[in-house]
Amino acid sequence: MIPRFYDTLCNDGAYFFDVISEVIMSSNESLGFVETVGLVAAIEAADAMVKTAQVRVKTVCNADAALLSVICTGDLAACKAAVDAGKAAAARVGDCVNSNLIARAADGVDKFIEDEIGPLFEPVKAAKAAKTESKKSKK
């Protein structure tokens, strides 16, 4: 039996129990993946993904010689819509090789993406920062 205080309505009309279960269940976001051939297709996919649904592009990473993976995070329905839009957009301008959706990914998966995969453009940013530092030190 549910305790009596759970039966009270919150300000927005939802039951307190529903609010508690939503907070507990939404601790981990879903992950959406779209793998493309070429940078133009990856950028097009990322653009379509963020315009279609309330998702955040976590990273664009280089999987192989020309394979680029766009990884987004958000709730399950948003990631599903974003992945579908990203696949269609990538197919219009290039090739969409594969896609995947992970509902409420485990903490280890999120940490693996951050630590091991990393963003595609991070080495470029580091090289630019080192070049700027070397110019400053020469002056």
C-alpha positions as CSV (number, residue, x, y, z in Angstrom):
1,M,0.0,0.0,0.0
2,I,1.2,3.5,-0.9
3,P,1.6,5.9,2.1
4,R,-1.1,8.6,2.3
5,F,1.3,11.5,1.5
6,Y,2.0,10.1,-1.9
7,D,-1.7,10.6,-2.9
8,T,-1.4,14.4,-2.6
9,L,-1.2,16.4,-5.8
10,C,1.8,18.5,-6.7
11,N,1.4,22.0,-8.1
12,D,1.4,20.9,-11.7
13,G,-1.2,18.2,-11.2
14,A,1.1,15.2,-11.0
15,Y,1.0,12.8,-8.1
16,F,4.0,13.1,-5.7
17,F,4.8,9.4,-6.3
18,D,5.1,10.0,-10.1
19,V,7.4,12.9,-9.5
20,I,9.7,10.8,-7.2
21,S,9.8,7.9,-9.7
22,E,10.6,10.2,-12.6
23,V,13.6,11.7,-10.6
24,I,14.9,8.2,-9.8
25,M,14.4,6.8,-13.3
26,S,16.0,9.7,-15.1
27,S,19.4,9.5,-13.4
28,N,21.1,8.1,-16.6
29,E,20.4,9.6,-20.0
30,S,20.0,7.6,-23.2
31,L,22.8,7.6,-25.9
32,G,22.2,7.8,-29.6
33,F,24.8,6.9,-32.2
34,V,25.0,7.7,-35.9
35,E,28.0,6.5,-37.9
36,T,28.7,8.2,-41.2
37,V,31.4,8.2,-43.9
38,G,33.0,11.6,-44.2
39,L,32.9,14.8,-42.2
40,V,30.2,16.6,-44.2
41,A,27.8,13.7,-43.5
42,A,28.7,13.7,-39.8
43,I,28.1,17.5,-39.5
44,E,24.8,17.2,-41.3
45,A,23.7,14.4,-39.0
46,A,24.7,16.3,-35.9
47,D,22.9,19.4,-37.1
48,A,19.7,17.4,-37.9
49,M,19.9,15.6,-34.5
50,V,20.0,18.8,-32.4
51,K,17.3,20.5,-34.5
52,T,14.9,17.6,-34.4
53,A,14.9,16.8,-30.7
54,Q,16.0,18.0,-27.3
55,V,19.4,16.3,-27.3
56,R,23.0,17.3,-26.8
57,V,25.8,16.2,-29.1
58,K,28.3,14.6,-26.7
59,T,31.0,14.1,-29.2
60,V,32.0,13.4,-32.8
61,C,34.7,10.8,-32.9
62,N,36.8,9.2,-35.6
63,A,36.1,5.5,-35.7
64,D,38.3,4.6,-38.7
65,A,39.8,6.2,-41.9
66,A,36.7,7.9,-43.0
67,L,34.1,6.7,-40.4
68,L,32.9,9.3,-38.0
69,S,30.5,8.6,-35.2
70,V,28.1,11.3,-33.8
71,I,27.0,10.6,-30.2
72,C,24.1,12.4,-28.6
73,T,22.5,12.2,-25.2
74,G,19.0,12.9,-24.0
75,D,15.9,11.1,-23.0
76,L,15.0,7.9,-24.9
77,A,12.3,9.4,-27.1
78,A,14.4,12.4,-28.0
79,C,17.4,10.2,-28.8
80,K,15.3,7.9,-31.0
81,A,13.9,10.9,-33.0
82,A,17.4,12.4,-33.2
83,V,19.0,9.2,-34.5
84,D,16.3,8.8,-37.1
85,A,16.8,12.4,-38.3
86,G,20.5,12.0,-38.2
87,K,20.4,8.8,-40.3
88,A,18.2,10.5,-42.9
89,A,20.3,13.6,-43.1
90,A,23.6,11.7,-43.4
91,A,22.1,9.6,-46.2
92,R,21.1,12.7,-48.1
93,V,24.7,14.1,-48.4
94,G,26.8,10.9,-48.0
95,D,26.6,7.5,-46.4
96,C,25.1,6.4,-43.1
97,V,26.8,3.2,-42.2
98,N,25.2,2.3,-38.9
99,S,23.2,3.6,-35.9
100,N,22.4,2.5,-32.4
101,L,20.3,3.6,-29.4
102,I,21.1,2.7,-25.8
103,A,18.4,3.4,-23.3
104,R,19.6,4.7,-19.9
105,A,23.2,3.7,-20.5
106,A,25.2,2.4,-17.5
107,D,27.7,4.8,-15.8
108,G,30.6,2.8,-17.2
109,V,29.5,3.4,-20.8
110,D,29.3,7.2,-20.3
111,K,32.8,7.2,-18.6
112,F,34.2,5.0,-21.4
113,I,33.0,7.5,-24.0
114,E,34.5,10.5,-22.1
115,D,37.8,8.8,-21.3
116,E,38.6,6.5,-24.1
117,I,36.8,7.7,-27.2
118,G,37.0,11.5,-26.7
119,P,36.0,14.1,-29.3
120,L,37.4,14.3,-32.8
121,F,38.4,17.9,-32.6
122,E,40.3,17.8,-29.2
123,P,43.7,17.2,-30.8
124,V,43.1,20.1,-33.2
125,K,42.3,22.4,-30.2
126,A,45.3,21.2,-28.3
127,A,47.6,21.8,-31.3
128,K,46.2,25.3,-31.8
129,A,46.6,26.1,-28.1
130,A,50.3,24.9,-28.2
131,K,50.9,27.0,-31.3
132,T,49.4,30.1,-29.6
133,E,51.6,29.4,-26.5
134,S,54.7,29.1,-28.6
135,K,54.0,32.4,-30.3
136,K,53.4,34.1,-27.0
137,S,56.7,32.7,-25.6
138,K,58.7,33.9,-28.6
139,K,57.6,37.5,-28.1
